[in-house]
Amino acid sequence: MSIQRHEVGPRMSKAVVHGDTVYLAGIVAESAKGKSVTDQTRDILGQIDALLAKAGSDKTRILTANIYITEMANFAEMNAVWDTWVVPGHTPARATVEAKLAAPDYKVEIMVVAGK
């Protein structure tokens, strides 16, 4: 089976497609870096939409999502954005974990696996 990589960097690719499965790296805010959990979650979900589209998929095909937030106190704020983004009937298996992220300006990181 072929492997396709999207947005390849020296350390990682943002998306890797193997067969009919799309694996996204942990996605953090770009334009909303340092902003609120709401802004960062919107930014990340927009990036996920774009990456999945490049790979020939979309959010209705997400199988699993791992969400990392720096403070569980922000769980409801993140969920408010997530809940308006996911498509009813197409919600993935999901875990949310409190974790220290790579830089203090990041408050949310989301990693998904999707089918094509």
C-alpha positions as CSV (number, residue, x, y, z in Angstrom):
1,M,0.0,0.0,0.0
2,S,1.2,3.5,-0.8
3,I,1.9,6.1,1.8
4,Q,1.1,9.8,1.1
5,R,2.4,12.6,3.3
6,H,1.0,16.2,3.4
7,E,2.6,19.3,4.8
8,V,5.9,17.4,5.3
9,G,8.4,19.1,7.6
10,P,11.9,18.1,8.9
11,R,10.4,16.7,12.1
12,M,6.9,15.5,11.1
13,S,4.2,15.5,8.5
14,K,0.9,17.1,9.5
15,A,-1.0,14.3,7.7
16,V,-0.1,10.8,6.5
17,V,-2.4,8.6,4.4
18,H,-2.0,4.9,4.4
19,G,-4.5,3.0,2.3
20,D,-7.9,4.4,3.3
21,T,-6.8,5.8,6.7
22,V,-5.7,9.4,7.4
23,Y,-3.6,10.0,10.4
24,L,-3.2,13.6,11.5
25,A,-0.4,14.8,13.8
26,G,-1.3,16.7,17.0
27,I,-2.6,20.0,15.7
28,V,-2.1,23.2,17.7
29,A,-3.3,26.8,17.0
30,E,-1.5,28.8,14.4
31,S,-3.3,32.1,14.1
32,A,-4.8,31.8,17.6
33,K,-1.6,30.9,19.4
34,G,-1.7,32.5,22.8
35,K,-5.4,33.3,22.6
36,S,-8.4,31.7,24.4
37,V,-9.3,28.1,24.5
38,T,-12.3,28.9,22.3
39,D,-10.2,30.7,19.7
40,Q,-7.5,28.0,19.7
41,T,-10.1,25.2,19.3
42,R,-11.8,27.0,16.4
43,D,-8.3,27.5,14.7
44,I,-7.4,23.8,15.2
45,L,-10.7,22.4,13.9
46,G,-10.4,24.6,10.8
47,Q,-6.9,23.2,10.2
48,I,-8.3,19.7,10.7
49,D,-11.0,20.4,8.1
50,A,-8.4,21.6,5.6
51,L,-6.0,18.7,6.2
52,L,-8.7,16.1,5.9
53,A,-9.9,17.7,2.7
54,K,-6.3,17.5,1.3
55,A,-6.3,13.8,2.1
56,G,-9.7,13.1,0.5
57,S,-11.7,12.9,3.7
58,D,-13.8,15.1,6.0
59,K,-14.9,15.4,9.7
60,T,-17.8,12.9,9.1
61,R,-15.1,10.2,8.6
62,I,-13.2,10.8,11.8
63,L,-12.8,7.5,13.7
64,T,-10.9,8.7,16.8
65,A,-9.9,12.0,18.4
66,N,-7.4,12.6,21.2
67,I,-7.7,16.1,22.7
68,Y,-5.1,17.5,25.0
69,I,-5.9,20.6,27.1
70,T,-3.6,22.3,29.6
71,E,-6.3,22.7,32.3
72,M,-9.3,20.5,32.7
73,A,-11.1,23.6,34.0
74,N,-11.3,24.6,30.3
75,F,-13.0,21.3,29.3
76,A,-16.5,22.9,28.9
77,E,-15.1,25.8,26.9
78,M,-13.4,23.5,24.5
79,N,-16.5,21.2,24.3
80,A,-18.7,24.2,23.4
81,V,-16.7,24.7,20.2
82,W,-16.3,21.0,19.5
83,D,-20.0,20.3,19.9
84,T,-20.9,22.9,17.2
85,W,-18.3,21.4,14.9
86,V,-19.0,17.7,14.9
87,V,-21.8,16.4,12.8
88,P,-24.6,14.7,14.7
89,G,-24.5,10.9,14.1
90,H,-20.8,11.1,13.0
91,T,-19.1,11.7,16.4
92,P,-15.8,9.8,16.8
93,A,-14.5,7.8,19.7
94,R,-12.7,10.4,21.8
95,A,-10.5,11.0,24.8
96,T,-9.6,14.3,26.5
97,V,-6.5,14.5,28.7
98,E,-5.0,17.3,30.7
99,A,-1.4,17.7,29.7
100,K,1.4,20.2,29.5
101,L,1.9,21.1,25.9
102,A,5.0,21.9,23.9
103,A,4.8,25.7,24.5
104,P,3.0,27.8,27.1
105,D,1.0,29.7,24.4
106,Y,-0.7,26.4,23.4
107,K,-3.8,25.5,25.4
108,V,-5.3,22.8,23.2
109,E,-3.9,20.1,20.9
110,I,-6.1,17.7,18.8
111,M,-5.0,14.6,17.0
112,V,-7.4,12.6,14.8
113,V,-7.5,9.5,12.7
114,A,-10.1,9.3,9.9
115,G,-11.2,7.0,7.1
116,K,-11.3,8.1,3.5
